[in-house]
Amino acid sequence: MKKQFFAIFFLLSGFAAQAQKIPYTNCKNCWLPDSLGNHRVVLTFTGTGKAAKAIIPWRRRDNDPENKRVIIEDAKTKQKITNVKLDAITRESGEVVFEPTSGAGTYFVYYMPYKNEGRSNYPRGIYLKPENTASPAWLNSLGANIPAATVKEFQSIDAFNSFYPMEVIATKNETDALISKHKNESFLVFPEDRLNSIRMTKDLPQRWIALGPQSKYTASALRGENFSFQLGIYALQNLDDVKVTFSDLKSTTGKKIPASALFCINTGGTAYDGSPLTKTVSVATGTIQALWCGIDVPVSASAAVYTGKATISINGKASKGIQLLVKVNPALAKNGGVDEPWKMTRLGWLNSTMAQKNTVIAPYKPLVVKNNTVELLGRKVEVNTDGFPKQIQTFFTPEMTEYADAPNNLLTEAIHFHFLNNAGKNIKLKSQGLQFTKQEPGTVQWTATSANDSLQMEVTASMEFDGFIAYTVKVKALQDVSFKDITMHIPFKRDVAKYMMGLGQKGGYRPENFEWKWDVTHKNQDGAWIGNVNAGLQYSLRDEKYVRPLNTNFYLQKPLILPSSWGNGDKGGINVKDDGKAVLANNYSGERKLSKGDVLYYNFNLLITPFHTINTDFQWTTRFYHAYKPIDTIKQAGATVINIHHATAINPNINYPFIAWKAMKAYDDSAHAAGLKVKIYNTIRELSNHAYETFALRSLGHEIYSPGKGGGFSWLQEHVGDDYIAAWFVPEIKDAAIINSGMNRWHNYYVEGMNWLTQNVGIDGIYLDDVAFDRVTMKRVKRVLTKDGHPGIIDLHSANQYNKSDGFNNSANLYMEHFPYLNRLWFGEYFDYEKNSPDFFLTEVSGIPFGLMGEMLQGGGNKWRGMVYGMTNRMPWSDGADPRPIWKVWDDFGIKGTKMIGYWVDDNPVKTDHDKVLATIYKKDGAVLVSIASWADTDTEIQLKIDWKKLGIDPSKATITAPEIRTFQPAKTFGLNDKIPVEKAKGWLLIIK
């Protein structure tokens, strides 16, 4: 159905003798855009003959229109017209001559047809090249006087694809005339309404030619509204350091909206970590910069007209004042207007500090400092006088279900630095003492300085309640000095350093001798996790200008910064090997010289694992359903939590769950009434092009969106233009995402958005699909999701990051800083559950060494091996991936409340006599569920080795049965000493009671 929604008056000095009105309309689903493009011109022909001529003033923003195909269609027959001749195709206009095959009537001109190439979810929109289909006879028949066809309207496939009004370009003559009129000015200002986002940076909108530059902006707002508007800057000269300042807004009766209530997101604000942010805005000659401004209208404001001024100043140029007239209406905006984001009421969220205070998050406990020891949940850190850990202890049992009284010591001696002179002799530094500078429940900080006459080392450390420690190590030369090497040693106890993950090493047993060199161009590797199930340490070596790189297929486009200290060109590296009683992680930086006054930063981070005990009862009773289905269907399936992915009716747009929120709320309410919880897909990495704030965010340069080569789906090319990275695309709803740049103020918006969804829509948590933010944002998100008693369930899915595009990282290593706040792992696409070893499962998939439990995804996982770690698979997702038969066994056995004892526990009372067939038990009084899984190369037989006393069962009365489990195992009874056949890559669930 065609729907006309606006019209524009064109000044067609170059195209016609007089002005004419040509409306812009949309005609939703009137044609197939994937073959004809998103735009067409409707022509009316009233003449006769075999030719018609139309001059189309299309005012296109795309470049090189002469290289794009034009398709003309007969509206009556729906047939493509082959006899077409194109003349003078430019961005401003196009001249077409065609055969009106049905005589007088309507004809359509499709002028940006494209086809999609590449993967369906990562398309490349390719615009079709011009073609010559006209017959020579028809061309030769054309005379000088061809009857005219009239442009009736410009149509887009829908309103979302329309170019009107902000992408209809001014002509060169119009622009030149404007510049000539203001040739003595350095810039012009075009105030613009919040609903007309400034989109173009290289062309003036024709709308601005008609309106002209303005020195006054008039608006109407509600009391308490987060009101926004734009000041469009058109540079007639190069502009450096554009600033915007505001005066108070005052009414005639003396009422005031203070200047502090006004802001401009382009010139400053608050960074994602709560620190002040100042931005430098420069505008090149002939380009446009949108300045998005806001007014937080006080709730207490009286209804009146308030006047004031916005002053735009530029270094070395005359400033301009824009008078602001804001009529504040008596009505009160609900919730600041943020429930209506299409009005751009959420721009203030970009500067939010919500949940920034480092308060302790459950289940963690406040930090306690005793002498030089910091105590936290399940762990202790003793700090040496030089500021580095003297000892790190954990208090977790090998089962990971309880805390132990006796500590697990991680280190054989303190973590320490060596400064080796050219002779290889250690240059010793004398400690000047340790000082604790902050002692708060969530954060403890300390400093220490060590020095001699040639070198000084200043150590600053900040430890948080979850076991994260950030070290800043400033090394300063007090005189010229040369080094053979500067190293940091982490001496692990041998029993702790059982497993390793990172630095190109897949999760699993630690190799005896390991060597690694920096290669940030190709590898997202700067540290490793070394540990055992109940004690470990992740460390990462960082540059002082560290910036989080991109992930999930995009690492190579924004890789790590090579630390100037640790990397030292190509001289730095890491080796891990046996060293006496210790396993030494030797982090070396190689030979170098420092001149007096030179400074190097040997910064690094530590994460002490595990973070807490595993919550087995949550694993057994919380059952996810990954699909948008009727509530009754899901409840009947036995699930308790619904994960609503994007590209669904109530969450259609990727990482922007604010468009269908009313439908989402209705669904959430229904689920809650049925006793179910609802979580939604909402992560940061890429952002839907349907986000209302898309062009406001684009106005921030590369702050929110990463630079790139553009391309991708047609909408992005036609409206965003260039300088972006095209990301995930959903063909069914044409949702096209753009890659975020990394750590930026969109994270502030994200936290506010999660809070709004929790409080107003009733979501019970989020489903993260890989993560592009760091632990600062994760903590904030967990706080808002769990506020006011909300459950705040967070599960993280990751595709295997160990590949070229992702920089050969390990998902668990990459995201470990987020693990303290997760409830479950989903690792994930491209994880091979058939070919990998048990130690890989344990370290890189299960989450158990970190206090988490997981699930499987790729190909439905391996259900026999998964149960050794308490894992099932995602429902419903892939063929055969139905965990309900296993859920039934759990319920029939009564698995809730059992004690899980994994095969990795030395005194597990149930073992097998085959080293590649492993057993994990789930123990309760009088009964045990035994999970057996094989990694043997062939079918085999095993015999159980049972410590009946530890098991607490009388063998004379014991039975061993295998309950029938659909698609898993047949029913069977075994004698206590029977050989149990185990198929390759399969296993059993046995009940001993």
Secondary structure as UniProt FT lines:
FT   STRAND          2..10
FT   TURN            13..15
FT   STRAND          20..27
FT   TURN            28..29
FT   HELIX           33..36
FT   STRAND          39..45
FT   STRAND          52..56
FT   HELIX           65..67
FT   STRAND          71..74
FT   TURN            75..77
FT   STRAND          84..87
FT   STRAND          94..98
FT   TURN            101..102
FT   STRAND          105..110
FT   STRAND          114..119
FT   TURN            120..121
FT   STRAND          122..127
FT   HELIX           136..141
FT   STRAND          148..156
FT   HELIX           159..161
FT   TURN            164..167
FT   HELIX           172..181
FT   TURN            182..184
FT   STRAND          187..192
FT   TURN            194..195
FT   HELIX           206..211
FT   STRAND          216..223
FT   STRAND          226..235
FT   STRAND          243..246
FT   STRAND          249..250
FT   TURN            252..253
FT   STRAND          256..257
FT   HELIX           259..261
FT   STRAND          262..264
FT   TURN            265..267
FT   STRAND          268..270
FT   TURN            272..273
FT   STRAND          276..278
FT   TURN            285..286
FT   STRAND          288..296
FT   TURN            299..300
FT   STRAND          304..313
FT   TURN            315..316
FT   STRAND          320..332
FT   HELIX           334..337
FT   TURN            338..339
FT   HELIX           341..343
FT   TURN            345..346
FT   HELIX           347..351
FT   TURN            354..355
FT   TURN            362..363
FT   STRAND          368..370
FT   TURN            371..372
FT   STRAND          373..376
FT   TURN            377..378
FT   STRAND          379..383
FT   TURN            385..386
FT   STRAND          389..396
FT   TURN            398..399
FT   STRAND          403..409
FT   STRAND          416..420
FT   TURN            422..423
FT   STRAND          430..439
FT   STRAND          443..451
FT   STRAND          455..464
FT   TURN            465..466
FT   STRAND          468..477
FT   STRAND          481..483
FT   STRAND          485..493
FT   TURN            494..498
FT   STRAND          499..502
FT   TURN            503..504
FT   STRAND          505..509
FT   STRAND          513..517
FT   TURN            520..522
FT   STRAND          527..532
FT   TURN            533..534
FT   STRAND          535..542
FT   TURN            544..545
FT   HELIX           555..557
FT   TURN            564..571
FT   STRAND          573..579
FT   TURN            580..581
FT   STRAND          582..588
FT   STRAND          592..594
FT   TURN            596..597
FT   STRAND          599..601
FT   STRAND          603..609
FT   HELIX           616..621
FT   STRAND          624..625
FT   HELIX           631..636
FT   TURN            637..638
FT   STRAND          641..644
FT   TURN            649..650
FT   TURN            654..655
FT   TURN            657..658
FT   HELIX           661..673
FT   TURN            674..675
FT   STRAND          677..681
FT   STRAND          686..688
FT   TURN            689..690
FT   TURN            692..693
FT   HELIX           694..698
FT   TURN            699..704
FT   HELIX           714..715
FT   HELIX           716..720
FT   STRAND          725..730
FT   TURN            731..734
FT   STRAND          735..740
FT   HELIX           746..756
FT   HELIX           757..761
FT   STRAND          765..769
FT   HELIX           775..786
FT   HELIX           787..789
FT   STRAND          793..798
FT   TURN            804..807
FT   HELIX           811..814
FT   HELIX           816..821
FT   STRAND          824..827
FT   TURN            829..830
FT   TURN            833..835
FT   HELIX           838..840
FT   HELIX           841..846
FT   HELIX           848..850
FT   STRAND          854..856
FT   HELIX           858..860
FT   HELIX           863..867
FT   TURN            868..870
FT   TURN            879..880
FT   HELIX           884..893
FT   TURN            896..897
FT   STRAND          899..901
FT   TURN            903..904
FT   TURN            906..907
FT   STRAND          910..912
FT   TURN            915..916
FT   STRAND          917..924
FT   TURN            925..926
FT   STRAND          927..934
FT   STRAND          940..942
FT   STRAND          944..946
FT   HELIX           948..951
FT   HELIX           955..957
FT   STRAND          960..962
FT   TURN            966..968
FT   STRAND          972..974
FT   TURN            976..977
FT   STRAND          980..982
FT   TURN            984..985
FT   STRAND          987..992
//
